[in-house]
Amino acid sequence: MEKLFQDVIIRPVISEKSYANSDRRQYTFVIPEHVNRVEVKQAIEKLFDVKVVSVNTLHRMGKVRRLPNRTFGKRTSEKRAIVTLAPDQQLDIFTNGN
């Protein structure tokens, strides 16, 4: 079964830290648990037409939080990929098209 490139990348991570890393050409994406670095690299290169230098992956475990009604909940765990682009490449994921 062939994977679609759109199935490899769930969404970009929009946070202060990921926005600061965009100055160093590093972009963070949430990916499915079963996807590896090679698949992420191929998907980013095809979807955004850029040259990827490296891909680092990490598992972000969900935290247990206390809710207002004195019960406990858990944030979802997720796998992330930090993609570093070539020096002359850039992604515009933090702009809304204006």
PyMOL commands that set and color helices and strands:
alter all, ss='L'
color gray80, all
select helices_A, chain A and resi 5-8+16-24+37-48
alter helices_A, ss='H'
color red, helices_A
select strands_A, chain A and resi 11-12+26-31+52-60+64-66+72-74+78-85
alter strands_A, ss='S'
color yellow, strands_A
deselect
rebuild
show_as cartoon
